C-alpha cells in the first residue's frame, strides 16, 4: 500500500493542478461521492493504490489457500454442525418498518468462516425485507414457508427446497406470501467481497427507505 500512496503523494507535489486532482480523488473516497471525475493520471495511479489495498486485505486468505494446511480449529465434533434452532446462532441484523411492510431478522452461523458467509433470514408472514443491493453474490436456500424473490425486473415464487441466485449489485427483495415465517439460508461470499470492495461497503449494502 505504501507504493500506491507514495505515487499519489509524489504526483500531488508536482504542481498545484496535480495537487488539486489528488484532492478531488481523496475527497470523493472520503465522502463516497464520485460525481466529480478523476483525471486520467490519477485514475492510473489509483489503480495501483486499490490493487495494493485489496491485496493487503485478502492476501492472508490467499496464503492460507496455497499453504494446503487444515484450518480445523474445533475441539469437539458438535462445533462443526449447526441447525435452525441452535442456541449458538447470533443475531446480526433486524428491521421492522410497518409503513413499508418490512419485518425480518438475520442470524449468523457459529462457524469461523473466512470467505463464505451463510446467514439465516426469517421474514414474518405477509412481510418483506428491504429492497437492497450489495457487492457479494448470494444463493438463497429456502427451508420453510412460501414467498417470492424479486431480482431487478424478475420475480419468482419459492418454497422449501428451492434455490435463488442473487447476482452482484442487483436490486433484490424477498417477500413472504404465506401464513408462517419464510426462512432461508443466504450463502454469500461476503468474507471476500467485504475485504475486496474499496470504500464504505456497509453504506452501499442497503437502500434507504423508499
C-alpha positions in Angstrom: 0.0 0.0 0.0 2.9 2.3 0.7 4.0 2.3 -3.0 0.5 3.4 -4.2 0.3 6.2 -1.6 3.8 7.3 -2.4 3.0 7.6 -6.1 -0.1 9.8 -5.4 1.9 11.9 -3.0 4.7 12.5 -5.5 2.2 13.3 -8.2 0.5 15.9 -5.9 3.8 17.5 -5.2 4.4 18.1 -8.9 2.3 21.3 -9.2 -0.8 23.0 -7.9 -3.1 21.5 -10.6 -1.9 18.0 -9.8 -2.4 18.7 -6.1 -6.0 19.7 -6.8 -6.5 16.5 -8.9 -5.4 14.3 -5.9 -7.5 16.4 -3.5 -10.6 15.6 -5.7 -9.7 11.9 -5.6 -9.3 11.9 -1.8 -12.5 13.9 -1.2 -14.5 11.5 -3.3 -13.3 8.5 -1.4 -13.9 10.1 2.0 -17.3 11.3 1.1 -18.2 8.4 -1.1 -19.3 10.9 -3.7 -18.0 10.1 -7.2 -19.8 12.9 -9.1 -16.5 14.7 -9.8 -14.4 12.8 -12.4 -10.8 11.9 -11.7 -8.1 12.9 -14.1 -6.6 10.2 -16.4 -3.3 10.4 -14.4 -5.0 10.0 -11.1 -7.1 7.1 -12.5 -3.9 5.2 -13.4 -2.3 5.9 -10.0 -5.4 4.9 -8.2 -5.5 1.5 -9.9 -2.1 0.7 -8.2 -3.4 2.0 -4.9 -6.6 0.0 -5.0 -4.7 -3.1 -6.0 -2.4 -2.6 -3.0 -5.4 -2.1 -0.7 -7.1 -5.3 -1.9 -4.0 -7.4 -1.7 -3.4 -6.2 1.8 -7.0 -7.2 2.8 -7.2 -10.6 1.1 -3.6 -11.6 1.0 -3.8 -13.7 4.2 -6.7 -15.7 2.8 -4.8 -16.4 -0.4 -1.8 -17.5 1.6 -3.9 -20.0 3.6 -5.4 -21.4 0.4 -2.0 -22.1 -1.0 -0.5 -23.5 2.2 -2.8 -26.5 1.8 -3.0 -27.0 5.6 -6.1 -27.9 7.5 -7.7 -24.9 9.3 -9.8 -27.1 11.6 -9.8 -25.3 15.0 -12.7 -27.3 16.6 -12.2 -29.1 19.9 -15.3 -31.2 19.6 -17.4 -32.6 16.8 -20.5 -30.5 17.5 -18.6 -27.3 16.8 -18.7 -28.3 13.1 -22.6 -28.6 12.8 -25.5 -26.3 13.5 -29.3 -26.1 13.0 -32.1 -23.6 12.7 -32.7 -23.7 16.4 -29.1 -23.8 17.6 -28.6 -21.6 20.7 -25.2 -20.5 19.3 -26.8 -18.7 16.4 -26.2 -15.0 16.9 -28.4 -12.1 15.8 -26.8 -9.9 13.2 -29.5 -7.6 11.9 -33.2 -6.9 12.2 -35.6 -4.4 10.8 -39.3 -3.7 11.3 -41.0 -0.7 9.5 -44.7 -1.2 9.4 -45.4 1.5 6.8 -43.0 -0.2 4.4 -44.3 -3.7 5.3 -40.8 -4.7 6.4 -40.3 -7.3 9.2 -37.3 -9.6 9.2 -34.3 -10.9 11.2 -30.9 -12.2 10.2 -28.7 -14.6 12.1 -25.2 -15.8 11.5 -23.9 -19.4 11.9 -21.4 -20.2 14.7 -18.6 -21.1 12.3 -15.2 -19.2 11.9 -15.6 -18.7 8.1 -13.3 -16.6 6.0 -14.9 -16.3 2.6 -18.5 -17.7 2.6 -20.9 -16.1 5.0 -24.1 -18.1 5.4 -26.9 -16.3 7.2 -30.4 -17.4 8.3 -33.1 -14.9 7.2 -36.6 -15.0 8.7 -39.4 -12.9 7.3 -42.7 -12.6 9.1 -45.9 -13.7 7.4 -47.1 -11.2 4.8 -44.0 -9.1 5.2 -40.7 -8.5 3.3 -37.1 -7.5 3.8 -35.7 -4.3 2.4 -35.1 -3.7 -1.3 -31.3 -3.6 -1.3 -28.1 -4.3 -3.3 -24.5 -5.3 -2.5 -21.2 -6.4 -3.9 -21.4 -10.0 -2.8 -23.1 -12.7 -4.9 -25.6 -14.9 -3.0 -27.5 -18.2 -3.2 -30.7 -18.5 -1.2 -31.7 -22.0 0.0 -35.3 -22.0 1.1 -36.1 -24.0 4.2 -39.5 -23.1 5.5 -42.6 -21.1 4.3 -43.6 -19.7 0.9 -42.7 -16.5 -0.8 -41.4 -14.5 -3.7 -38.0 -13.3 -4.7 -37.5 -10.1 -6.7 -34.2 -9.7 -8.6 -34.1 -6.5 -10.6 -37.1 -6.9 -13.1 -37.6 -10.6 -12.4 -39.9 -12.3 -9.9 -40.0 -16.0 -8.8 -42.3 -17.9 -6.4 -40.3 -20.0 -4.0 -40.9 -22.8 -1.5 -38.8 -25.2 0.6 -36.2 -27.0 -1.5 -35.9 -24.1 -4.0 -32.7 -22.1 -4.6 -32.4 -18.5 -5.8 -29.4 -16.8 -7.3 -28.7 -13.2 -6.4 -26.0 -11.6 -8.7 -23.7 -8.9 -7.5 -25.2 -5.4 -7.4 -28.7 -6.3 -8.4 -31.7 -4.8 -6.6 -33.4 -7.6 -4.8 -36.0 -8.3 -2.1 -37.7 -11.4 -0.6 -41.4 -11.3 0.2 -43.3 -13.7 2.4 -46.6 -14.7 0.7 -47.6 -17.3 3.3 -49.0 -17.6 6.8 -45.8 -18.8 8.5 -42.3 -17.4 8.6 -40.3 -17.5 5.4 -36.9 -19.0 6.4 -33.9 -19.3 4.1 -30.2 -19.7 4.3 -28.4 -17.0 2.3 -24.9 -18.1 1.4 -22.7 -15.3 0.2 -19.0 -14.6 -0.4 -19.2 -11.6 1.9 -15.9 -12.5 3.6 -14.2 -11.9 0.3 -16.1 -9.0 -1.2 -16.3 -7.2 2.2 -12.5 -7.0 2.1 -12.1 -6.5 -1.7 -14.5 -3.6 -2.1 -12.8 -0.3 -1.8 -14.9 2.3 0.1 -17.6 2.2 2.7 -19.0 -1.3 2.0 -21.8 -1.2 4.6 -23.0 2.2 3.3 -23.7 0.7 -0.1 -25.3 -2.6 1.1 -28.8 -1.4 1.8 -31.1 1.1 0.1 -32.7 3.9 2.1 -36.4 3.6 2.7 -38.4 4.4 -0.4 
